[in-house]
Amino acid sequence: MIKGKIEVIRINQMVNFGRGIKLFINNEKVAKIQDGESQTFELNLGENEIYAQIDWFKTNPLKIIIKENELFRLELGSNLKGKKLLFSNYSHYSLFKRSEFLYLKQIDSVKSYAE
């Protein structure tokens, strides 16, 4: 069966260091990604929905339309970094901004890849 792929790259960050972030594709848990790790997944052609979660924090779902032999690269990280890390109140995110604590975004797509 012809498929496409996504590569999820979790950036190195102090926030959640040492903890895995769960990755869901089409509402099914497929992996736990550690700090600085990247993992690649085969997806069926067509629309797929991807999100990440740690504790009660969850990214907004990202919809990706996969075409034959296409590779999408996604970046996973936390918005709590830099000055926000020093001066922000963690409980503020847990109470009011649960979908903003983590992010998952497309950084690149390659139209064709070699097996």
CNS distance restraints for C-alpha pairs under 8 A (distance, minus, plus):
assign (resid   2 and name CA) (resid  44 and name CA) 7.63 0.50 0.50
assign (resid   2 and name CA) (resid  45 and name CA) 7.55 0.50 0.50
assign (resid   2 and name CA) (resid  68 and name CA) 6.35 0.50 0.50
assign (resid   2 and name CA) (resid  69 and name CA) 7.35 0.50 0.50
assign (resid   3 and name CA) (resid  42 and name CA) 6.41 0.50 0.50
assign (resid   3 and name CA) (resid  43 and name CA) 5.75 0.50 0.50
assign (resid   3 and name CA) (resid  44 and name CA) 5.06 0.50 0.50
assign (resid   3 and name CA) (resid  45 and name CA) 5.58 0.50 0.50
assign (resid   3 and name CA) (resid  66 and name CA) 7.84 0.50 0.50
assign (resid   3 and name CA) (resid  67 and name CA) 7.49 0.50 0.50
assign (resid   3 and name CA) (resid  68 and name CA) 5.71 0.50 0.50
assign (resid   3 and name CA) (resid  69 and name CA) 6.10 0.50 0.50
assign (resid   3 and name CA) (resid  70 and name CA) 7.99 0.50 0.50
assign (resid   4 and name CA) (resid  42 and name CA) 5.74 0.50 0.50
assign (resid   4 and name CA) (resid  43 and name CA) 5.34 0.50 0.50
assign (resid   4 and name CA) (resid  44 and name CA) 6.44 0.50 0.50
assign (resid   4 and name CA) (resid  45 and name CA) 6.36 0.50 0.50
assign (resid   4 and name CA) (resid  66 and name CA) 5.83 0.50 0.50
assign (resid   4 and name CA) (resid  67 and name CA) 6.20 0.50 0.50
assign (resid   4 and name CA) (resid  68 and name CA) 5.55 0.50 0.50
assign (resid   4 and name CA) (resid  69 and name CA) 4.70 0.50 0.50
assign (resid   4 and name CA) (resid  70 and name CA) 4.89 0.50 0.50
assign (resid   4 and name CA) (resid  71 and name CA) 6.01 0.50 0.50
assign (resid   5 and name CA) (resid  40 and name CA) 6.77 0.50 0.50
assign (resid   5 and name CA) (resid  41 and name CA) 5.49 0.50 0.50
assign (resid   5 and name CA) (resid  42 and name CA) 4.40 0.50 0.50
assign (resid   5 and name CA) (resid  43 and name CA) 5.54 0.50 0.50
assign (resid   5 and name CA) (resid  66 and name CA) 7.70 0.50 0.50
assign (resid   5 and name CA) (resid  69 and name CA) 7.23 0.50 0.50
assign (resid   5 and name CA) (resid  70 and name CA) 6.22 0.50 0.50
assign (resid   5 and name CA) (resid  71 and name CA) 4.70 0.50 0.50
assign (resid   5 and name CA) (resid  72 and name CA) 6.37 0.50 0.50
assign (resid   6 and name CA) (resid  40 and name CA) 5.64 0.50 0.50
assign (resid   6 and name CA) (resid  41 and name CA) 5.41 0.50 0.50
assign (resid   6 and name CA) (resid  42 and name CA) 6.60 0.50 0.50
assign (resid   6 and name CA) (resid  43 and name CA) 7.31 0.50 0.50
assign (resid   6 and name CA) (resid  71 and name CA) 5.38 0.50 0.50
assign (resid   6 and name CA) (resid  72 and name CA) 4.58 0.50 0.50
assign (resid   6 and name CA) (resid  73 and name CA) 5.72 0.50 0.50
assign (resid   6 and name CA) (resid  74 and name CA) 7.19 0.50 0.50
assign (resid   7 and name CA) (resid  38 and name CA) 6.76 0.50 0.50
assign (resid   7 and name CA) (resid  39 and name CA) 5.62 0.50 0.50
assign (resid   7 and name CA) (resid  40 and name CA) 4.21 0.50 0.50
assign (resid   7 and name CA) (resid  41 and name CA) 6.42 0.50 0.50
assign (resid   7 and name CA) (resid  71 and name CA) 7.26 0.50 0.50
assign (resid   7 and name CA) (resid  72 and name CA) 6.17 0.50 0.50
assign (resid   7 and name CA) (resid  73 and name CA) 4.75 0.50 0.50
assign (resid   7 and name CA) (resid  74 and name CA) 6.08 0.50 0.50
assign (resid   8 and name CA) (resid  38 and name CA) 5.42 0.50 0.50
assign (resid   8 and name CA) (resid  39 and name CA) 5.46 0.50 0.50
assign (resid   8 and name CA) (resid  40 and name CA) 6.33 0.50 0.50
assign (resid   8 and name CA) (resid  73 and name CA) 6.00 0.50 0.50
assign (resid   8 and name CA) (resid  74 and name CA) 4.77 0.50 0.50
assign (resid   8 and name CA) (resid  75 and name CA) 5.86 0.50 0.50
assign (resid   8 and name CA) (resid  76 and name CA) 6.79 0.50 0.50
assign (resid   9 and name CA) (resid  36 and name CA) 7.23 0.50 0.50
assign (resid   9 and name CA) (resid  37 and name CA) 6.18 0.50 0.50
assign (resid   9 and name CA) (resid  38 and name CA) 4.24 0.50 0.50
assign (resid   9 and name CA) (resid  39 and name CA) 6.75 0.50 0.50
assign (resid   9 and name CA) (resid  73 and name CA) 7.35 0.50 0.50
assign (resid   9 and name CA) (resid  74 and name CA) 6.07 0.50 0.50
assign (resid   9 and name CA) (resid  75 and name CA) 4.91 0.50 0.50
assign (resid   9 and name CA) (resid  76 and name CA) 5.96 0.50 0.50
assign (resid  10 and name CA) (resid  33 and name CA) 6.99 0.50 0.50
assign (resid  10 and name CA) (resid  34 and name CA) 7.14 0.50 0.50
assign (resid  10 and name CA) (resid  35 and name CA) 6.00 0.50 0.50
assign (resid  10 and name CA) (resid  36 and name CA) 5.22 0.50 0.50
assign (resid  10 and name CA) (resid  37 and name CA) 5.54 0.50 0.50
assign (resid  10 and name CA) (resid  38 and name CA) 6.01 0.50 0.50
assign (resid  10 and name CA) (resid  75 and name CA) 5.87 0.50 0.50
assign (resid  10 and name CA) (resid  76 and name CA) 4.57 0.50 0.50
assign (resid  10 and name CA) (resid  77 and name CA) 5.88 0.50 0.50
assign (resid  11 and name CA) (resid  35 and name CA) 6.43 0.50 0.50
assign (resid  11 and name CA) (resid  36 and name CA) 4.93 0.50 0.50
assign (resid  11 and name CA) (resid  37 and name CA) 7.39 0.50 0.50
assign (resid  11 and name CA) (resid  75 and name CA) 7.06 0.50 0.50
assign (resid  11 and name CA) (resid  76 and name CA) 6.41 0.50 0.50
assign (resid  11 and name CA) (resid  77 and name CA) 5.84 0.50 0.50
assign (resid  12 and name CA) (resid  17 and name CA) 7.77 0.50 0.50
assign (resid  12 and name CA) (resid  35 and name CA) 5.36 0.50 0.50
assign (resid  12 and name CA) (resid  36 and name CA) 4.59 0.50 0.50
assign (resid  12 and name CA) (resid  77 and name CA) 8.00 0.50 0.50
assign (resid  13 and name CA) (resid  17 and name CA) 6.31 0.50 0.50
assign (resid  13 and name CA) (resid  35 and name CA) 6.96 0.50 0.50
assign (resid  13 and name CA) (resid  36 and name CA) 7.92 0.50 0.50
assign (resid  13 and name CA) (resid  77 and name CA) 7.48 0.50 0.50
assign (resid  13 and name CA) (resid  78 and name CA) 7.74 0.50 0.50
assign (resid  13 and name CA) (resid  81 and name CA) 7.75 0.50 0.50
assign (resid  15 and name CA) (resid  78 and name CA) 7.02 0.50 0.50
assign (resid  15 and name CA) (resid  80 and name CA) 7.08 0.50 0.50
assign (resid  15 and name CA) (resid  81 and name CA) 7.44 0.50 0.50
assign (resid  15 and name CA) (resid  85 and name CA) 7.95 0.50 0.50
assign (resid  16 and name CA) (resid  20 and name CA) 7.78 0.50 0.50
assign (resid  16 and name CA) (resid  35 and name CA) 7.77 0.50 0.50
assign (resid  17 and name CA) (resid  34 and name CA) 7.98 0.50 0.50
assign (resid  17 and name CA) (resid  35 and name CA) 5.90 0.50 0.50
assign (resid  18 and name CA) (resid  34 and name CA) 6.90 0.50 0.50
assign (resid  18 and name CA) (resid  35 and name CA) 6.52 0.50 0.50
assign (resid  19 and name CA) (resid  34 and name CA) 6.26 0.50 0.50
assign (resid  19 and name CA) (resid  35 and name CA) 7.18 0.50 0.50
assign (resid  20 and name CA) (resid  32 and name CA) 5.23 0.50 0.50
assign (resid  20 and name CA) (resid  33 and name CA) 5.10 0.50 0.50
assign (resid  20 and name CA) (resid  34 and name CA) 4.52 0.50 0.50
assign (resid  20 and name CA) (resid  35 and name CA) 7.05 0.50 0.50
assign (resid  20 and name CA) (resid  54 and name CA) 7.61 0.50 0.50
assign (resid  21 and name CA) (resid  32 and name CA) 5.26 0.50 0.50
assign (resid  21 and name CA) (resid  33 and name CA) 5.21 0.50 0.50
assign (resid  21 and name CA) (resid  34 and name CA) 6.53 0.50 0.50
assign (resid  21 and name CA) (resid  52 and name CA) 6.55 0.50 0.50
assign (resid  21 and name CA) (resid  53 and name CA) 5.86 0.50 0.50
assign (resid  21 and name CA) (resid  54 and name CA) 5.26 0.50 0.50
assign (resid  22 and name CA) (resid  29 and name CA) 6.84 0.50 0.50
assign (resid  22 and name CA) (resid  30 and name CA) 7.70 0.50 0.50
assign (resid  22 and name CA) (resid  31 and name CA) 5.82 0.50 0.50
assign (resid  22 and name CA) (resid  32 and name CA) 4.36 0.50 0.50
assign (resid  22 and name CA) (resid  33 and name CA) 6.36 0.50 0.50
assign (resid  22 and name CA) (resid  52 and name CA) 5.52 0.50 0.50
assign (resid  22 and name CA) (resid  53 and name CA) 5.20 0.50 0.50
assign (resid  22 and name CA) (resid  54 and name CA) 6.28 0.50 0.50
assign (resid  23 and name CA) (resid  29 and name CA) 5.82 0.50 0.50
assign (resid  23 and name CA) (resid  30 and name CA) 5.91 0.50 0.50
assign (resid  23 and name CA) (resid  31 and name CA) 5.32 0.50 0.50
assign (resid  23 and name CA) (resid  32 and name CA) 6.03 0.50 0.50
assign (resid  23 and name CA) (resid  33 and name CA) 7.18 0.50 0.50
assign (resid  23 and name CA) (resid  50 and name CA) 7.36 0.50 0.50
assign (resid  23 and name CA) (resid  51 and name CA) 6.05 0.50 0.50
assign (resid  23 and name CA) (resid  52 and name CA) 4.50 0.50 0.50
assign (resid  23 and name CA) (resid  53 and name CA) 6.57 0.50 0.50
assign (resid  24 and name CA) (resid  28 and name CA) 5.10 0.50 0.50
assign (resid  24 and name CA) (resid  29 and name CA) 4.31 0.50 0.50
assign (resid  24 and name CA) (resid  30 and name CA) 5.67 0.50 0.50
assign (resid  24 and name CA) (resid  31 and name CA) 7.35 0.50 0.50
assign (resid  24 and name CA) (resid  50 and name CA) 5.64 0.50 0.50
assign (resid  24 and name CA) (resid  51 and name CA) 5.37 0.50 0.50
assign (resid  24 and name CA) (resid  52 and name CA) 6.02 0.50 0.50
assign (resid  24 and name CA) (resid  53 and name CA) 7.98 0.50 0.50
assign (resid  25 and name CA) (resid  29 and name CA) 6.54 0.50 0.50
assign (resid  25 and name CA) (resid  30 and name CA) 6.63 0.50 0.50
assign (resid  25 and name CA) (resid  48 and name CA) 6.95 0.50 0.50
assign (resid  25 and name CA) (resid  49 and name CA) 5.74 0.50 0.50
assign (resid  25 and name CA) (resid  50 and name CA) 4.57 0.50 0.50
assign (resid  25 and name CA) (resid  51 and name CA) 6.77 0.50 0.50
assign (resid  26 and name CA) (resid  48 and name CA) 6.01 0.50 0.50
assign (resid  26 and name CA) (resid  49 and name CA) 5.01 0.50 0.50
assign (resid  26 and name CA) (resid  50 and name CA) 6.27 0.50 0.50
assign (resid  27 and name CA) (resid  49 and name CA) 7.56 0.50 0.50
assign (resid  27 and name CA) (resid  50 and name CA) 7.67 0.50 0.50
assign (resid  33 and name CA) (resid  37 and name CA) 6.24 0.50 0.50
assign (resid  33 and name CA) (resid  38 and name CA) 7.16 0.50 0.50
assign (resid  33 and name CA) (resid  39 and name CA) 7.42 0.50 0.50
assign (resid  43 and name CA) (resid  48 and name CA) 7.62 0.50 0.50
assign (resid  43 and name CA) (resid  66 and name CA) 7.34 0.50 0.50
assign (resid  44 and name CA) (resid  48 and name CA) 7.80 0.50 0.50
assign (resid  44 and name CA) (resid  66 and name CA) 7.14 0.50 0.50
assign (resid  45 and name CA) (resid  65 and name CA) 7.25 0.50 0.50
assign (resid  45 and name CA) (resid  66 and name CA) 4.92 0.50 0.50
assign (resid  45 and name CA) (resid  67 and name CA) 5.51 0.50 0.50
assign (resid  45 and name CA) (resid  68 and name CA) 6.55 0.50 0.50
assign (resid  46 and name CA) (resid  64 and name CA) 7.93 0.50 0.50
assign (resid  46 and name CA) (resid  65 and name CA) 5.01 0.50 0.50
assign (resid  46 and name CA) (resid  66 and name CA) 5.02 0.50 0.50
assign (resid  46 and name CA) (resid  67 and name CA) 6.53 0.50 0.50
assign (resid  47 and name CA) (resid  63 and name CA) 6.59 0.50 0.50
assign (resid  47 and name CA) (resid  64 and name CA) 5.59 0.50 0.50
assign (resid  47 and name CA) (resid  65 and name CA) 4.23 0.50 0.50
assign (resid  47 and name CA) (resid  66 and name CA) 6.27 0.50 0.50
assign (resid  48 and name CA) (resid  63 and name CA) 5.67 0.50 0.50
assign (resid  48 and name CA) (resid  64 and name CA) 5.30 0.50 0.50
assign (resid  48 and name CA) (resid  65 and name CA) 6.21 0.50 0.50
assign (resid  48 and name CA) (resid  66 and name CA) 7.35 0.50 0.50
assign (resid  49 and name CA) (resid  61 and name CA) 6.15 0.50 0.50
assign (resid  49 and name CA) (resid  62 and name CA) 5.56 0.50 0.50
assign (resid  49 and name CA) (resid  63 and name CA) 4.51 0.50 0.50
assign (resid  49 and name CA) (resid  64 and name CA) 6.34 0.50 0.50
assign (resid  50 and name CA) (resid  61 and name CA) 5.55 0.50 0.50
assign (resid  50 and name CA) (resid  62 and name CA) 5.15 0.50 0.50
assign (resid  50 and name CA) (resid  63 and name CA) 6.44 0.50 0.50
assign (resid  50 and name CA) (resid  64 and name CA) 7.78 0.50 0.50
assign (resid  51 and name CA) (resid  58 and name CA) 7.09 0.50 0.50
assign (resid  51 and name CA) (resid  59 and name CA) 5.60 0.50 0.50
assign (resid  51 and name CA) (resid  60 and name CA) 6.43 0.50 0.50
assign (resid  51 and name CA) (resid  61 and name CA) 4.82 0.50 0.50
assign (resid  51 and name CA) (resid  62 and name CA) 6.22 0.50 0.50
assign (resid  51 and name CA) (resid 104 and name CA) 7.07 0.50 0.50
assign (resid  52 and name CA) (resid  58 and name CA) 5.73 0.50 0.50
assign (resid  52 and name CA) (resid  59 and name CA) 5.50 0.50 0.50
assign (resid  52 and name CA) (resid  76 and name CA) 7.96 0.50 0.50
assign (resid  52 and name CA) (resid 102 and name CA) 7.69 0.50 0.50
assign (resid  52 and name CA) (resid 103 and name CA) 7.98 0.50 0.50
assign (resid  52 and name CA) (resid 104 and name CA) 7.20 0.50 0.50
assign (resid  53 and name CA) (resid  57 and name CA) 5.63 0.50 0.50
assign (resid  53 and name CA) (resid  58 and name CA) 4.27 0.50 0.50
assign (resid  53 and name CA) (resid  59 and name CA) 6.48 0.50 0.50
assign (resid  53 and name CA) (resid 102 and name CA) 7.76 0.50 0.50
assign (resid  54 and name CA) (resid  58 and name CA) 6.54 0.50 0.50
assign (resid  56 and name CA) (resid  94 and name CA) 7.51 0.50 0.50
assign (resid  56 and name CA) (resid  98 and name CA) 7.03 0.50 0.50
assign (resid  57 and name CA) (resid  94 and name CA) 7.28 0.50 0.50
assign (resid  57 and name CA) (resid  98 and name CA) 4.90 0.50 0.50
assign (resid  57 and name CA) (resid  99 and name CA) 6.09 0.50 0.50
assign (resid  57 and name CA) (resid 100 and name CA) 7.97 0.50 0.50
assign (resid  57 and name CA) (resid 101 and name CA) 6.41 0.50 0.50
assign (resid  57 and name CA) (resid 102 and name CA) 6.88 0.50 0.50
assign (resid  58 and name CA) (resid  98 and name CA) 6.50 0.50 0.50
assign (resid  58 and name CA) (resid  99 and name CA) 5.31 0.50 0.50
assign (resid  58 and name CA) (resid 100 and name CA) 7.94 0.50 0.50
assign (resid  58 and name CA) (resid 101 and name CA) 7.64 0.50 0.50
assign (resid  58 and name CA) (resid 102 and name CA) 6.54 0.50 0.50
assign (resid  59 and name CA) (resid  99 and name CA) 5.12 0.50 0.50
assign (resid  59 and name CA) (resid 100 and name CA) 6.82 0.50 0.50
assign (resid  59 and name CA) (resid 101 and name CA) 7.60 0.50 0.50
assign (resid  59 and name CA) (resid 102 and name CA) 5.47 0.50 0.50
assign (resid  59 and name CA) (resid 103 and name CA) 5.46 0.50 0.50
assign (resid  59 and name CA) (resid 104 and name CA) 6.46 0.50 0.50
assign (resid  60 and name CA) (resid  99 and name CA) 6.02 0.50 0.50
assign (resid  60 and name CA) (resid 103 and name CA) 7.56 0.50 0.50
assign (resid  60 and name CA) (resid 104 and name CA) 7.79 0.50 0.50
assign (resid  62 and name CA) (resid 104 and name CA) 7.37 0.50 0.50
assign (resid  62 and name CA) (resid 105 and name CA) 7.56 0.50 0.50
assign (resid  66 and name CA) (resid  70 and name CA) 6.42 0.50 0.50
assign (resid  68 and name CA) (resid 112 and name CA) 7.81 0.50 0.50
assign (resid  69 and name CA) (resid 111 and name CA) 6.89 0.50 0.50
assign (resid  69 and name CA) (resid 112 and name CA) 5.10 0.50 0.50
assign (resid  69 and name CA) (resid 113 and name CA) 5.98 0.50 0.50
assign (resid  70 and name CA) (resid 109 and name CA) 7.17 0.50 0.50
assign (resid  70 and name CA) (resid 110 and name CA) 5.81 0.50 0.50
assign (resid  70 and name CA) (resid 111 and name CA) 4.73 0.50 0.50
assign (resid  70 and name CA) (resid 112 and name CA) 5.08 0.50 0.50
assign (resid  70 and name CA) (resid 113 and name CA) 6.61 0.50 0.50
assign (resid  71 and name CA) (resid 109 and name CA) 5.56 0.50 0.50
assign (resid  71 and name CA) (resid 110 and name CA) 5.08 0.50 0.50
assign (resid  71 and name CA) (resid 111 and name CA) 6.55 0.50 0.50
assign (resid  71 and name CA) (resid 112 and name CA) 6.90 0.50 0.50
assign (resid  71 and name CA) (resid 113 and name CA) 6.79 0.50 0.50
assign (resid  72 and name CA) (resid 106 and name CA) 7.10 0.50 0.50
assign (resid  72 and name CA) (resid 107 and name CA) 7.88 0.50 0.50
assign (resid  72 and name CA) (resid 108 and name CA) 5.99 0.50 0.50
assign (resid  72 and name CA) (resid 109 and name CA) 4.30 0.50 0.50
assign (resid  72 and name CA) (resid 110 and name CA) 6.42 0.50 0.50
assign (resid  73 and name CA) (resid 106 and name CA) 5.93 0.50 0.50
assign (resid  73 and name CA) (resid 107 and name CA) 5.68 0.50 0.50
assign (resid  73 and name CA) (resid 108 and name CA) 5.12 0.50 0.50
assign (resid  73 and name CA) (resid 109 and name CA) 5.94 0.50 0.50
assign (resid  74 and name CA) (resid 104 and name CA) 6.55 0.50 0.50
assign (resid  74 and name CA) (resid 105 and name CA) 5.39 0.50 0.50
assign (resid  74 and name CA) (resid 106 and name CA) 4.36 0.50 0.50
assign (resid  74 and name CA) (resid 107 and name CA) 5.49 0.50 0.50
assign (resid  74 and name CA) (resid 108 and name CA) 7.17 0.50 0.50
assign (resid  75 and name CA) (resid 103 and name CA) 7.88 0.50 0.50
assign (resid  75 and name CA) (resid 104 and name CA) 5.60 0.50 0.50
assign (resid  75 and name CA) (resid 105 and name CA) 5.38 0.50 0.50
assign (resid  75 and name CA) (resid 106 and name CA) 6.33 0.50 0.50
assign (resid  75 and name CA) (resid 107 and name CA) 6.43 0.50 0.50
assign (resid  76 and name CA) (resid 102 and name CA) 7.39 0.50 0.50
assign (resid  76 and name CA) (resid 103 and name CA) 5.79 0.50 0.50
assign (resid  76 and name CA) (resid 104 and name CA) 4.63 0.50 0.50
assign (resid  76 and name CA) (resid 105 and name CA) 6.83 0.50 0.50
assign (resid  77 and name CA) (resid 102 and name CA) 5.71 0.50 0.50
assign (resid  77 and name CA) (resid 103 and name CA) 5.54 0.50 0.50
assign (resid  77 and name CA) (resid 104 and name CA) 6.80 0.50 0.50
assign (resid  78 and name CA) (resid 101 and name CA) 5.60 0.50 0.50
assign (resid  78 and name CA) (resid 102 and name CA) 4.22 0.50 0.50
assign (resid  78 and name CA) (resid 103 and name CA) 5.85 0.50 0.50
assign (resid  79 and name CA) (resid 100 and name CA) 6.76 0.50 0.50
assign (resid  79 and name CA) (resid 101 and name CA) 5.41 0.50 0.50
assign (resid  79 and name CA) (resid 102 and name CA) 5.82 0.50 0.50
assign (resid  79 and name CA) (resid 103 and name CA) 6.64 0.50 0.50
assign (resid  80 and name CA) (resid  84 and name CA) 5.48 0.50 0.50
assign (resid  80 and name CA) (resid  85 and name CA) 5.19 0.50 0.50
assign (resid  80 and name CA) (resid  88 and name CA) 7.81 0.50 0.50
assign (resid  80 and name CA) (resid 101 and name CA) 6.36 0.50 0.50
assign (resid  80 and name CA) (resid 102 and name CA) 7.99 0.50 0.50
assign (resid  81 and name CA) (resid  85 and name CA) 4.63 0.50 0.50
assign (resid  81 and name CA) (resid  86 and name CA) 7.87 0.50 0.50
assign (resid  82 and name CA) (resid  86 and name CA) 6.82 0.50 0.50
assign (resid  83 and name CA) (resid  87 and name CA) 5.98 0.50 0.50
assign (resid  83 and name CA) (resid  88 and name CA) 7.74 0.50 0.50
assign (resid  84 and name CA) (resid  88 and name CA) 4.95 0.50 0.50
assign (resid  88 and name CA) (resid  92 and name CA) 7.68 0.50 0.50
assign (resid  89 and name CA) (resid  93 and name CA) 7.28 0.50 0.50
assign (resid  90 and name CA) (resid  94 and name CA) 6.57 0.50 0.50
assign (resid  91 and name CA) (resid  95 and name CA) 6.00 0.50 0.50
assign (resid  92 and name CA) (resid  96 and name CA) 5.78 0.50 0.50
assign (resid  92 and name CA) (resid  97 and name CA) 6.93 0.50 0.50
assign (resid  93 and name CA) (resid  97 and name CA) 4.44 0.50 0.50
assign (resid  93 and name CA) (resid  98 and name CA) 5.53 0.50 0.50
assign (resid  93 and name CA) (resid 100 and name CA) 7.39 0.50 0.50
assign (resid  93 and name CA) (resid 101 and name CA) 6.26 0.50 0.50
assign (resid  94 and name CA) (resid  98 and name CA) 5.47 0.50 0.50
assign (resid  97 and name CA) (resid 101 and name CA) 6.60 0.50 0.50
